[in-house]
Amino acid sequence: MAINVNTVYTTVLSILNKEQRGYLTPYEFNQIATQVQLEIFESFFEDYNQYIRMPKTSVEFASRMDHIREEFQVFIESNFASAVASNVYTQPITGTPSNASAVHRLGSVNYNLGKNNPEIQLVGRREYTQQTLSPLTKPTTNFPIGIYTNNKITVYPASTGTPNVSDVTFNYIRKPLDVVWNFTTGTLGQYIHSTNSPNQNFEISDSQQADVIIAILKYAGVVIRDPQIVQSASSLEAANQANTKR
């Protein structure tokens, strides 16, 4: 379950205002929250690399590797590439920002012209030259190869017909969407949470909520120039990480 953006923002404000240490505007919160979510999201990959080298427990619900894998699920996508030539395809794009790559971490690429949509073997230019010299390793639609550079993939063999958007499928992990706490302004100039305007919750799971709030408070201390908030949040963060890795 995703983390509710309004819950996080009101909690952060409650902690800051309890000690009358300052205020975090919606704009500042949205910027910080997006950065914090991205940092936690990136840490999943490093944690997964560490846990995959450790012996896996057989105790139900206790596997850290399975937990991290579950965190990835919402970000895994498969989409068609865009054909720009007979054998050149651009990877999927996202609308925010316009025409930016949707692929954050590439998983695999499939060639939909071969039997059972085979995976394209990604190679370098030197390896491609070596493979095409031998009839035994020469690429076919059932055993295709591709060169992946600058968000484009050049697939061999080329399509014999008109290049189509459905020729190539990218399987990848996308980045989390930017966090948005939307608001209206009250008669006294106060910020009021708006459910009529589009809000964007955190996409990481609610098991990360404590980490999110602590990390936002650390950044908030920098914004409002209160070193005590930074120090307290950093101590809580260190203690939380120590408990998690025991």
C-alpha positions in Angstrom: 0.0 0.0 0.0 1.3 3.4 -0.9 2.1 6.2 1.6 -0.5 8.9 1.8 1.0 12.3 1.0 -1.3 14.2 3.3 -0.5 12.0 6.2 3.2 12.6 5.8 2.9 16.3 5.3 0.6 16.8 8.3 2.9 14.6 10.5 6.0 16.6 9.4 4.3 19.9 10.2 3.0 18.6 13.5 6.6 17.7 14.6 8.0 21.0 13.4 5.3 23.2 14.9 5.3 21.3 18.2 8.6 22.9 19.0 7.7 26.1 17.0 10.8 25.6 14.9 9.4 26.7 11.5 7.2 25.9 8.6 7.6 23.9 5.5 5.6 25.3 2.5 3.8 22.9 0.1 6.3 23.7 -2.6 9.3 22.9 -0.3 7.6 19.7 0.9 6.8 18.5 -2.6 10.4 19.0 -3.7 11.9 17.4 -0.6 9.4 14.5 -0.6 10.2 13.7 -4.2 13.9 13.7 -3.5 13.5 11.5 -0.4 11.3 9.0 -2.3 13.9 8.7 -5.0 16.8 8.2 -2.5 14.9 5.4 -0.7 13.9 3.9 -4.1 17.6 3.8 -5.2 18.6 2.2 -2.0 16.4 -0.8 -2.8 18.8 -1.8 -5.6 21.9 -1.7 -3.3 20.0 -3.6 -0.6 18.8 -6.2 -3.1 22.4 -6.8 -4.3 23.5 -7.3 -0.7 20.7 -9.6 0.3 20.9 -11.8 -2.9 24.4 -12.8 -1.7 23.1 -13.9 1.7 21.6 -17.3 2.5 17.8 -17.0 2.1 15.7 -17.8 5.1 12.8 -20.3 4.8 10.8 -18.6 7.5 7.6 -17.1 6.0 7.5 -13.2 5.8 11.1 -13.0 7.0 13.0 -12.9 3.7 14.5 -9.4 3.2 15.2 -10.3 -0.5 11.5 -11.1 -1.1 10.5 -7.9 0.7 12.8 -5.8 -1.6 11.4 -7.6 -4.6 7.9 -6.7 -3.5 9.0 -3.0 -3.3 9.9 -3.2 -7.0 6.6 -4.6 -8.3 4.8 -1.4 -8.8 7.6 0.0 -10.9 8.0 -2.9 -13.3 6.6 -2.2 -16.7 6.6 -3.6 -20.2 5.9 -1.3 -23.2 6.5 -1.3 -27.0 9.4 0.6 -28.4 8.9 3.2 -31.2 10.2 2.3 -34.6 12.4 4.9 -36.3 14.0 2.7 -39.0 13.9 -0.8 -40.4 15.8 -2.1 -37.4 16.2 0.9 -35.0 13.8 1.4 -32.1 13.7 4.1 -29.4 12.9 3.0 -25.9 9.5 3.9 -24.3 9.1 7.5 -23.3 7.1 9.2 -20.5 5.0 12.3 -20.7 6.5 13.9 -17.6 8.8 15.6 -18.5 7.8 15.5 -22.2 9.6 12.8 -24.2 11.9 11.7 -21.4 12.9 8.1 -21.2 10.6 5.9 -19.2 13.4 3.3 -18.7 15.2 3.8 -15.4 16.8 0.4 -15.2 16.6 -1.9 -18.2 15.6 -5.5 -17.6 15.3 -7.2 -21.0 14.2 -6.5 -24.6 12.0 -8.9 -26.6 11.8 -9.3 -30.4 8.1 -9.9 -31.2 8.9 -11.1 -34.8 10.4 -14.4 -33.7 8.8 -17.5 -32.3 7.7 -17.1 -28.7 8.9 -13.5 -28.7 12.6 -14.3 -28.0 14.8 -12.1 -25.8 17.2 -9.9 -27.7 20.8 -10.5 -26.7 22.4 -7.2 -26.1 26.0 -7.0 -27.4 28.7 -4.4 -28.1 29.7 -3.5 -31.7 32.8 -5.7 -31.6 30.8 -8.7 -30.4 28.2 -8.0 -33.0 30.9 -8.1 -35.8 32.3 -11.4 -34.5 28.9 -13.0 -34.3 27.9 -12.0 -37.8 31.0 -13.5 -39.3 30.0 -17.1 -38.5 26.8 -18.8 -39.9 26.4 -20.6 -36.6 26.2 -17.4 -34.5 24.6 -15.1 -37.1 21.4 -13.5 -35.7 17.9 -14.7 -36.7 14.4 -13.7 -35.7 14.4 -16.5 -33.2 17.9 -15.7 -31.9 18.2 -11.9 -32.4 21.0 -9.6 -31.1 20.9 -5.9 -30.6 23.2 -2.9 -29.9 21.8 -0.6 -27.2 23.1 3.0 -27.1 21.6 6.5 -26.5 18.2 5.2 -25.6 17.9 3.3 -28.9 18.3 -0.3 -29.8 19.5 -1.5 -33.2 18.1 -5.0 -33.8 19.5 -7.7 -36.1 18.1 -9.2 -38.3 16.1 -6.2 -39.4 12.4 -6.5 -40.0 11.6 -7.5 -43.6 8.4 -5.6 -43.6 7.4 -2.1 -42.4 8.8 -1.4 -38.9 6.0 -1.5 -36.4 5.6 -0.1 -32.9 4.9 -3.7 -31.7 8.1 -5.2 -33.1 10.1 -4.7 -29.9 9.1 -4.8 -26.2 11.1 -3.2 -23.4 10.8 -4.7 -19.9 12.1 -2.3 -17.3 11.9 -0.5 -14.0 10.6 3.1 -14.1 11.3 5.9 -11.6 8.7 6.8 -9.0 6.3 9.7 -9.9 7.0 13.0 -8.3 5.2 13.5 -5.0 2.5 16.2 -5.0 0.5 17.6 -2.1 -2.0 19.9 -3.7 -3.8 22.8 -2.0 -6.0 25.8 -2.1 -5.4 29.0 -0.2 -7.8 30.0 2.7 -9.1 33.4 3.6 -6.2 33.9 6.0 -3.6 32.8 3.5 -3.3 29.3 5.0 -2.7 26.2 2.8 -5.7 23.8 2.7 -5.3 20.3 1.3 -7.3 20.0 -1.9 -8.7 16.6 -2.9 -10.3 18.2 -6.0 -6.9 18.9 -7.5 -4.6 16.0 -8.5 -2.4 14.7 -5.6 0.3 12.2 -6.0 1.0 9.8 -3.1 4.4 8.3 -2.5 4.6 5.1 -4.6 6.9 3.3 -2.3 5.1 1.0 0.3 3.8 2.2 3.6 6.5 0.1 5.3 8.9 2.9 4.5 6.7 5.6 6.1 8.9 6.2 9.2 12.0 6.4 7.0 10.3 8.9 4.7 9.2 11.2 7.6 12.6 11.1 9.3 14.4 11.9 6.0 12.0 14.8 5.2 12.6 16.2 8.7 16.3 16.1 8.1 15.9 18.2 4.9 13.4 20.4 6.6 16.0 21.3 9.2 18.3 22.5 6.4 15.5 24.6 4.8 14.4 26.3 8.0 18.1 26.5 9.1 17.7 24.6 12.4 20.7 22.3 13.0 19.0 20.7 16.0 16.2 19.3 13.7 18.9 18.0 11.3 20.8 16.4 14.2 17.8 14.8 15.8 16.5 13.4 12.4 20.0 12.1 11.5 20.2 10.3 14.9 16.7 8.7 14.4 17.7 7.7 10.8 20.9 6.0 12.0 19.1 4.2 14.8 16.3 3.1 12.4 18.9 1.7 9.9 20.8 -0.1 12.7 17.6 -1.8 13.8 16.7 -2.8 10.3 20.0 -4.5 9.5 20.2 -6.5 12.7 
